[in-house]
Amino acid sequence: MNLPNCPKCNSEYTYEDGTMLVCPECGHEWLANQETETDEDSNVIKDANGNVLSDGDTITVIKDLKVKGSSSVLKQGTKVKNIRLVDGDHDIDCKIDGFGPMKLKSEFVKKI
C-alpha cells in the first residue's frame, strides 16, 4: 500500500495506526483522510494558547527561560512589546528591556 509522505517533514516512512497516519521521524500524527495544510496555513504562527500572532503584537513569557550564553533567566510574566515574526527554529525576534535582542519560540509566549 502506498501511503502519503508526512506533511510536516516530508518523510516517506509513514505508517498506519488505526485511522491515523504516523511519522516515525518527527512524530506527527494526522487522519488518513485529512487534507494536508496549504502553504497559507503553515505560515501562521500561534502562541501557546492557539492565538494567531502577527508583527507588532505584545506578548508575555509563560515560563522561566534560560538564556543561552548567559547566567541570567528570562522570568515568567516578562512583557515583550512590538514583536517581529521570522522563519526558522525561533519564530519571534524582539527586544527585551534589560536583556537586549532575543529570539523566542512561540510555544513559550501568550498574546496579550
C-alpha positions in Angstrom: 0.0 0.0 0.0 1.3 3.4 -0.9 1.0 5.9 2.0 1.5 9.7 1.6 4.6 11.4 2.9 4.5 13.2 6.2 3.1 16.8 5.7 5.4 18.2 8.3 8.9 16.8 7.4 8.1 15.0 4.1 9.4 11.7 5.4 8.4 8.6 3.3 8.4 6.3 6.3 4.8 6.9 7.4 2.7 4.1 8.8 -0.9 3.4 9.7 -2.0 3.3 13.4 -5.8 2.6 13.3 -7.4 5.5 11.4 -4.3 7.7 11.9 -1.1 8.0 9.9 2.1 8.5 11.9 5.6 9.7 11.0 8.3 7.9 13.0 10.9 10.6 12.2 9.1 13.8 13.6 6.2 12.1 15.5 3.5 14.0 13.6 0.1 12.2 13.5 -2.8 13.0 11.2 -6.0 11.4 9.9 -5.7 9.3 6.8 -8.4 11.2 5.0 -7.4 14.6 6.3 -6.3 17.1 3.7 -2.7 18.4 4.1 -2.2 22.0 5.1 -1.8 24.6 2.4 1.2 26.9 2.3 -1.0 29.7 3.7 -1.9 27.7 6.8 1.7 26.5 7.5 3.0 30.1 7.7 0.6 31.0 10.6 2.4 31.3 13.9 0.4 30.7 17.0 1.1 31.3 20.7 0.8 28.6 23.5 -2.9 29.2 23.7 -3.5 28.9 19.9 -4.0 32.6 19.3 -2.6 33.8 15.9 0.4 36.1 16.3 1.3 39.0 14.0 4.1 41.6 13.7 3.8 44.4 16.3 1.9 42.3 18.9 2.6 42.4 22.6 3.3 39.1 24.3 4.1 37.7 27.7 6.5 34.9 28.5 4.7 32.0 30.2 7.6 30.2 31.9 11.1 30.9 33.1 13.5 30.6 30.2 17.3 30.1 30.4 19.2 32.5 28.2 22.0 30.7 26.2 25.4 32.2 26.8 24.3 33.9 30.0 23.7 33.0 33.6 20.5 35.1 33.7 16.9 33.9 33.3 14.1 35.4 31.4 11.3 35.4 34.1 7.7 34.2 33.6 5.4 37.2 33.1 8.0 39.3 31.2 6.1 41.6 28.8 7.6 42.0 25.3 6.3 44.7 23.0 6.5 45.1 19.2 7.5 41.5 18.2 8.6 40.6 14.7 7.8 37.2 13.2 10.5 35.3 11.4 11.0 31.9 9.8 13.3 29.4 11.4 13.6 27.4 14.7 12.8 30.5 16.8 9.6 32.2 15.4 9.9 35.6 17.2 12.5 38.4 17.1 12.2 41.0 19.8 14.0 43.4 22.0 13.5 42.9 25.8 14.4 45.6 28.3 17.3 44.5 30.4 18.3 41.7 28.0 18.5 43.2 24.5 17.7 41.5 21.3 16.3 38.0 21.7 14.8 35.2 19.6 11.9 33.3 21.2 9.8 30.3 20.3 6.1 30.9 20.0 5.2 27.9 22.2 6.6 29.8 25.3 4.6 33.0 24.9 1.0 34.2 25.0 -0.6 37.1 23.3 -1.9 40.0 25.4 
